[in-house]
Amino acid sequence: MTDEEDAFDEFKNGSAQHTAIVTSVGTLIISVKIGGDRQALTDFQLVAERALKIGAENNRDVETRGSGQFDNRGKELYSQIIVHP
């Protein structure tokens, strides 16, 4: 396993704030819990920001998906992070 793969291990099992799927081609999809309310989206932002930071540090192709909801500063809340192999 490479250092890049190790960097994302913490996200692969899911948590109270997110679910995770690894596709057959190695894409990691990190999402807010299904049926999550606004609080779930808010809680997911810490997970999303950490994944984005790790992606940048490891030069990985990371995609974000917005939720259509915004925080009190007007920034769209992430609902999904996709980490390409």
Secondary structure as UniProt FT lines:
FT   HELIX           3..7
FT   HELIX           9..11
FT   TURN            12..13
FT   STRAND          18..22
FT   TURN            24..25
FT   STRAND          28..32
FT   TURN            34..35
FT   HELIX           38..57
FT   TURN            58..59
FT   STRAND          62..70
FT   TURN            72..73
FT   STRAND          76..83
//
